[in-house]
Amino acid sequence: MWKKTRDILDKLTPAQVITSYYLLAVTVSVLLLRLPGVHKPGVKVDFIDTVFTAISAVSVTGLSVVNISETYSVFGYFVIMAILQFGGVGIMAIGTFFWMILGRKIGLRSRKLIMVDHNQFALSGLVHLIREIIKIIFLIELIGAIILGFHFLKYYSSWEEAMLQGLFASISATTNGGMDITGNSLVPYAGDYFVQLINILLITLGAIGFPVLIEVKQYLFRKREEQEIPFRFTLFTKLTTLTFAGLLVFGTIIILIFEFQHYFKGVTWHRSFFYAFFQSATTRSGGLSTMDVSDFSMPTLLVMSLMMFIGASPSSVGGGIRTTTFALNILFVYYFAKGKMDVKIFNRELHHNDIMKSLVITILATIMCFMSVVLISITDSQHELIEIIFEVCSAFGTTGLSMGITAELSDFGKCILMILMFIGRIGLTSFLFIIGGKEKKANYHYPKERVIIG
């Protein structure tokens, strides 16, 4: 049996194997969420809703058709936290971590799978990468849980409940899981700016990309003799950080402008700022919210949908087309408008393959989301178009924000969202390789001919 399974896996591409692993993770998660004691006494959950919750947790999206706090027991909370952990850090990262604990050697095939799962270009240094990812993420979650746990003592009567809330909130924010056990996301802390700032920091650390965190760590903890040599951040870190910060600032300003005479009318300046700042940060893939986003105006909801469509950075816990993809598209359009085909930034020239890949990913994602909106509009026509667009972008970006229609969708609509969440987690690059199979070089070429464009 094991030999047959091994032979089948050997015939699959790394992208197809990774997808199989995530499907297996969803299956295991469904079984865990159906265990006795996971639900509160007297609560029954339909099978499709359990599958939806499992996929949402594995893809660290946060969309939910049930109220987590009212449905699951404390044991269920820990099961969900474990699933969020696996989904956020990545199947191969967690698997490699346990493999290292057992003292096993990480083979070539496993390294190729890690490379695909974390969008890396080379086989060297992958085990070190995984080790650093595990250490950094666990440390961030631990610190976040301690800070929030002690702070929550002023909200909850017992330290056990405060620490549980702090632990769940820290894991959910760091993995960008978007789930909560308050029953109303972070709305109870809408006036607590400390809780919001900690969550924004955790969401950012989870979504900005693991390579960025590792480089920052290397910069901060250099040896004394190394500090005399100028530290060079990679182009990925520079481009990712610039784009991430730019989107955060852009989103905050746009929300403030659009809601100045709408939702923020009569609201104090500092409360308005934190509403806008938090909602802009959470569209990176966080999914938590400090208010009912359905109260926003149409322009704001459309901008937030676009922000969720862009999503987080590559090799992070988030989904979407990714920040670097968006940045490359903008840079390509800018240089093309100037009559130049070579794209340059930070004294570096971008590879043409990366530019082509970014355009392909954006086009495919746009078509996929458009078709999803059309299909859900047919089966769930009782909902407004903006609600469906918002839901689809949230699922694809593995964000988890909702205008409150998730539980009201038909089974077909839920299935569409589950597919989007799953693709958002494995990444469109892996999804393309699943369809295309192994890369093949052409043995011949036809004569080239120009066509009229535009």
N, C-alpha and C positions, 0 to 999 in steps of 0.2 A: 504493500500500500504506500509506504513512504517512498519507495523507489519510483513508483508510477507518478506520484505527486512531484518528486524531484525532476523527473524527465519532462513533465508538463511545464514546470517553472523554468527549466533550462531553455525551452523553446520560446518563452515570452521575453519581450524587451523589458528593460528595467522599469520603464514607465508603466507597463502592464502589470508587472509584479507588484509595484507600489500600490497601484489601484486595487489589486486583489487583496493586499494587506489591509487597506482601509475598508474595503467591503467586509473583510473578516472582522475588523474592529467594530464595525456597525452591528454585525450579527451578534458578537459577544456582548456588546452594549445593550442590545435589545433583550438578550437573555438575562443580563444583570438587572435590568430595570423591570423584569417580570418576576424577580425572586420574591419569596414570601418576606414580609416585613419592610419592603422598599416603600410601599404606599402606606398612608395613614389608615387606621381602622375604618372600614366601611367605604373606602374610596375605590372605585373601579375605573380603569383607563382602557379605552378601546385599543386594539392591537395597532392600528394604523397611527394612533396618537403616540403610542410607545415608540414605534419606528421613527416617527417625526422627531420626537425628543432625543432619541439616540443619535440620529443623523445631525441634528442641531448641536448636540454636545460634542460629537466627534469632529465636526467641522468648525467647532467653537463659534457658532453663529449667534445663538441666543434666542432665535425665534421660537415661540412655544405656543402650543395649542391648549396647554393646561397651566394653571397657576402653580408654580413650583412649591411655594410655601404651603399651599392648601392641599396639595396632592401627595407630596413625598414626606416620609418620616426622616428622622435624623440619620438613620442608616442610609436612606435614599439620598440624602444630601451628600454623604461621603462617597456614595457610588457615582453621583453626578460629578463631584469634584475630581474623582479618579479619571473619569472619561474625559473631562475637560483637559486634564493634565496630559493624557495620551494624545488627544487631538491637537492641543496647542503646541507642545514641544515637537511632536511628530512621532509616528510609529517607529521609524528607523532609529531615531535618536534614543527613545526609551529602550528599544530592543538592544541597541548597541551598548547602552549603559549597563543593562543587566548582564550582557555578554562579557563586558569588561570586569564586572564584579566577580563573575564565575571564573575569570582568568582565561577565557577562551580567546583564540586568535581571530581577528577580524579579517576575513578573506577578501579576495579581489571582488567577488560578486556582491558581497555586502557593501563594500566601499562604493561600487557603482550605484547601488540602490540609495545609499546615503547622498551621493552626488546628485541624483535625480530629485530626491525628496527635498533637498535644500538648495537646488538650483546652483550647484557649484560647477566649475569648469575643469578642475583637475582632481586626480585621485589622491595626490599627496596632501597630508595634513588633515584628512577628514576625521580621523579618530580624535585628534587634538581638538578639532572644531566641536565635535559632539560633546567631549568632556567639558569644554568651556561653556557651551550652551547650557548643559545640565546644571553646572555649578552656578552660573549667573542667574538663570531663571529661578532655581530653587531659593537662592539667597534673596532675590528681589521679593519673591512671594512670602518668605519667612519674615523679612523686615516689614513688609506691607501688612501682614497679618498681625504682627505684634503692635504696630502703631495704631492700626484701625481697631484692633481688639481692645486695647486700653482706652482708646478714645470713646468707644461704644459703651463703656461702663456707665456713662452718664445718660444713656438711652435705655439700657436694659437693667432689670433688677438683679440678675445673677451674673457672675463672671463667666459661667459656662456658656450662657447664651451670647454674651458680648463677644467672647473669644470665637465662638462658632460663626457668628455673623462676620467678624473680622477676617477669619480664615477663608470663608466662602467668598467674601467680597474681594479679597486680595487675589485669590486664584482666578476668579471670574474676570477681574479687571486685567491682570497680567496676561492671561491667555486670550484676552479679548472675547471671552465666552458670552458676555452679555446677560447671563442668567443671574437671578437674585433670589434670596429667601426672605426678603422683606415683604413681598407680595405686591410691591409697587415700585420696583427698581430703586433709584436713589431719590425719588420724590420726597420721602420723609426727611432727607437732608438737603432740601433745596435752599435752606438758609444757612447751612453749615459749610462755609467756604473751605475749611480745613479738610473735611472729608472729600469735597470735590477736587481740591488740588492734589491730594494723595491719589485719588482714582485717575485723574488726568495723567499724572506722572506714571502710574502703573500701566495704563493703556498705551502711553507713548513708548515706554520701555519694551512692551511686548510687540508693538506694531512697527517700530522703526527698523527692525531687522537685526538678527543675531550677529552678523559680521560687524555691524556698526558698534554694538555693545562690546564686542571682543576687542576691537581696535581702540575704543575709548579706554577700556581697562588697561590695555597695553601702554597707552599714552600716560595714564595716571600713575601706574605702578612701575615705571621704568627704573632701572638701577641708576645710581648717582653718576657713574661714568657714561651711561647712555644718554643722560640728559643734556650733555654738551653737544650731541649730534641732533640736528633738527629732525623732528619726527614727521614722516610723510604719511598722511592719510590717503587711502586709496580713492580712486575716482568714484567708486560705488558709494563710499561713505560720504564724500562731499556732495555728490548729486542727490543721494537719498535724504540727507539731513536738510539740504537747501529746499528740496521739493516738499518734504514733510512739514517744515516750518512755514513755508510759503502757503501751503494749503490750509494750515491751522489759522494763520493770520487772515488769509482771504475769507475763510468761512466765518470767522468771528465778525469781521467788518461787515460782510454782506448780510448776515443775520441781524446785526444791530441796525443796519440801514433799512432793511425790508420790514422789520418789526417795530421800528421807532414809533410809528403812528398806528400800530396794530396791537400786538400782544404786549409790547413793552410800554404802551401808553399808560402813564400814571404809576409806573414801576420805578423804584429808585435806580440811579445810574449803576451802582455797584451790583445790584441784583440782576439788572439787565445785562451787564457785562458778563457775569458768571453764567447766566443762562446761555448767552451766545457762545462764550468761550467753551463751556462744557459740551454743548451740542455740536460744535465744530470739531472738538477733539474726539468725540465718540463716533463720528462718521468715519474715522480712520479704520474702524472695524470693532470699536469697543462695544456698542450696543446698549450700554447703560444710559439712562436719561434722568434728568432732574425735574422733568415736567412732561405733560402730555403733548407730544409733538404734533398731534392732530389739531392743536389749537393754533399752530403757525399758519401763515398765509400761504397761498398757492406758490408765489415766487420762491419763498424760503424752502418749501417742501421740494420743489424742483431742483434747487441748488443742492440741498442735502442728498437728494437721490443721485445727483452727479458725483458728489463727494464719496458716497458709499460705493458707487460704480468704480471709482478710481481705487478705493480701498487702501490697504496697508502696503508696506514695503516687501520686496522679495525676501525669502528666507526669514520670514517672521511668522507670527501666529495668525495673521490676517489674510483676507482674500481680496477679490477684485482684480482689475487689470494690473494693479500695483503702481506705486508712485513713480518708479523709474521708467515704466512703460509710458506713463503720461508725460513725463519729462522729455523722453526721447521723441515722442510725437510732436510736442511743442517746439523743441529745438530743430527738428527736421523741417517743419513748416516754416520756421523763421529763416533758416538758411536757404531753403528752396525758394522762398519769396525774394531773397537777395540774389538768386541766380547761382547759388553754390550747392554742390552735391555733397561736399565733405562737411560733416558736423563736428565742430570743435568746442570744447569747454574745459576750463581749468588747465590750459596748456596741454590738453590731450585730444586726440582725434578718435571719435567713436567708430567702432567696427560696423561695416555695412550690414553684416548678418544680424547684429543686435537691433539696428534700425528697422530692418525688414521684419524681424520677429515682433517688434513692438507694434508695427502697423497691422500685422496679421492678427495678433492677439486682440487688438482694439476692435478691428472689423468683426472678428468672430464673436467677441463678447457682445457687441452691439446687436448683431443679428440674433444671437441667442436670447438676449434680454427682450428684444422687440417681439420675437416669436412667443416668448413666455407671456408677455403682456397680452398679446392677441388671444392666445389660447385661454388664459384665465378670464379674459373679458367675455369670452363666449360662454364658459361654464358658470361664471360667477358675475353675471351682468348686473346683479343688484348693487354691486359696489362701484364707487366712483373711479374714474380712470386714474386719478392721481393716487388713490389708495393702492391700486394694483401696481402702478409704476414704482411707488415707494417700497412696497412689499418685495417686488422682484429685485430691485437694486439692493435692498437690504439682504436678501438671500444670497445673491451672487457675490456681494462684497463680504459675506459672512459677518455682517454687522449685528443684526438682531433687533434694530429699531423697527417699530411697527405703529401703524395708525389704528391698531386694534381690530383688524379683520382676520388675523391668522386663524383663530379658532372657528370663525364663521365660514371659512372656505370649504368648498366641496372636496371630496377625496381626491378628485383629479387635480384640483388646484394645489392641494397639499403635496401631491406627488411631483408636480412641476417645481415647487419650491425645494423639495428634498433633492431633486436632481441638480438644481442650481447650487444649493449649499454644498453638495458633494463635489461638484466640479470646481466651485470656488475654493474648496480646501485643498484638493490635489493640484490645483493650478491649471490654467489653460494650456501651458506648454506641455505638461504631462498628458493632458487630454488630447492634444493634437498628435502626440507620439503614439497614443493608444490606437487612434484611428489609422495613422500612417504606417505603423509598424517600424521595422528597423530601417535605418537610413541607408539608402542605396545610391551609389554614384553612377551617373549616366555613362554608358559606353559610347554614345554618339550624340551629336548635336545637329539640329536642322539649321538651315540658313536663317539668320535673324532679319526681321523686317519691322519697320516702325508702324505704329497705328496712331491715328489722331485721338488725342485725349483732351477733355475739357472743352 
